[in-house]
């Protein structure tokens, strides 16, 4: 009975993975194209302004974008190399609100790192994700400052971590960000 249940569970997981792989369209090569595909309904609109990142509910589109961007930084700390295509869609969705053109221009280098990571060796993926973390959190930090967006302690840590220099991937982990301390906090 146990081995039959195990086989059935394995088959279900395989079928779910197959269905997901077939359902998710290939990611385009630029963030501008991805944003357009989301707008056209060809990709999922996964805009999410984060949880536990902003103080209270976002009061502006800029605040929503800051939360969205820092949520993607948080995803990097949780092993984003296992869902690179999803991260392309999710990060691109951050550009659906606020100044879309500026967002696309600021995040194209980060999106390109995801494109370059697809099919690359794990070490390259991790290095690229550390660079992406630095780009995304800098843009979020700049927007938060410009629009006076209030961040929680966790949001501040995400936004300030790697502020002075790009981090190596070994330092972009949830536990390292959580233990981060700065006079700016």
Beta strands, then each sheet from edge to edge (+ up, - down):
end
